[in-house]
Amino acid sequence: MKPLNSMTKSSVPDNYFRFHFPHLHLGSVFGDDWFSLKAEAFARFFGTPVFLVGQTVIVGIWIALNAFGVTKFDVYPFILLNLAFSLQAAYAAPLILLAQTRQADRDKAHADADAQHREALAMASEQRQTLAVEQSEKLLELLEQNTKLTELVKELSQRIEAITSDMHNKVIQDGTKL
């Protein structure tokens, strides 16, 4: 089976996602407003390599500037840096939970649609099997009728041959008498 993105337009039926349509009206728990969408995007950004490398570079520069005495706005033990990490953690956790909740809602809707699709496939398969059994039974019935007709044709052909032979013999006998 080909993945969806490698299928040609003609091989994907128009109603490929028809089981997902009933779930389109479902809004997420937190809504689809600007804040929710931006919060989810920001929460997703927390797990990217860009964020992790960027944060590491900023923290490294922060510590280096303060440890080597270039600036003295946050000297060792880096209380301001700890406060910044605490603030980041205070916002990151709820944003990550928000993103997970929204993703769980989408996953549930897709799972429901997939279950309906599998059920529809199972029903269609059962209907095809029932139809195949009915057609097989009809074919057997037609074969039996064909066999009976063939036997009847054979019997009638034998009778016609016997009658033709009798008539031929009668004509030959009558022709020899004259």
Secondary structure as GFF3:
##gff-version 3
##sequence-region A 1 178
A	DSSP	three_ten_helix	4	6	.	.	.	ID=ss1
A	DSSP	three_ten_helix	9	11	.	.	.	ID=ss2
A	DSSP	three_ten_helix	21	23	.	.	.	ID=ss3
A	DSSP	alpha_helix	34	45	.	.	.	ID=ss4
A	DSSP	alpha_helix	49	67	.	.	.	ID=ss5
A	DSSP	alpha_helix	79	177	.	.	.	ID=ss6
###
